[in-house]
């Protein structure tokens, strides 16, 4: 396990994409919340998934938006 590398991606998303992604995360959280049935192990699993999705949602919300760079112009 010592030779594992840590990688990350910085996706290029527009505001509409971010809104749809956040809505999908909330739908998934609600789904896991509705799947709870009173069984200790299953409820713990559902809560774990909700917490994982909450961390992703927090990362999306806390990220700053950057302005698109102006593309270079070609001179003829």
N, C-alpha and C positions, 0 to 999 in steps of 0.2 A: 504494500500500500504506500510505501514511501516514494515511489516513482510516479505518483499521480500528479498531474498538472492542474492548476486552477485557471480556468478560462472564463471569460465573460463576453457577452455581446452587447453592443450599443445599437439597438435597432433604430432605423430611420422611419419614424412614424409621424403622420400628420395629426392634427387635433382630432379629426373625425375618427381616425384609427384608435387613438387613445381612449376616446369616449366609448367606442364599441368594446374595446378590451376591458375597460373598467366595468361596463354593464355585464359582460360575460362572466367576470370574476364574481360579481354580486349574485348573479343567477346561480353559479356553481355553489357559492356559500349557502344560499337559500336551499338549494337541493340537498346538500349535506345536513343542513339543519332540519329539514323535513324528514330525512331518513332515520333520524334517531328513533329508537324503539324501546328504550328502557334497559337494554342489555348493556352491562358495564363495559365490556370490551368493544362492542360496536359503537356505543356512544363516544368512547374515548377516541376511536379511529375517526369518527366524523368530526369531533372537535379538533383533532390534529390536522385534518385536511382544511378545516375552516381557518385555523391559525396560520397554516402555510399560505393560503390564499390571501389572508390579511396582510402578511409580510410583503407579498408581491404588490398588493394594492397600495400599501404605504410607500414602497419604493417608487411606484409610478407617480403617486401624488407628490412626493417630496423632490422629484427630479425637476431641475430648471429647464425651461425651454430655450432653445438657441435659435437665433435667426439664421435663415438659409443664406449661404454665401452667394454673392453675385457671380454668375458664371463668367468666365473670361470671354471677351468679344474677339472675333476673328477679323483681322483687317485684310481687305482684298487688295 
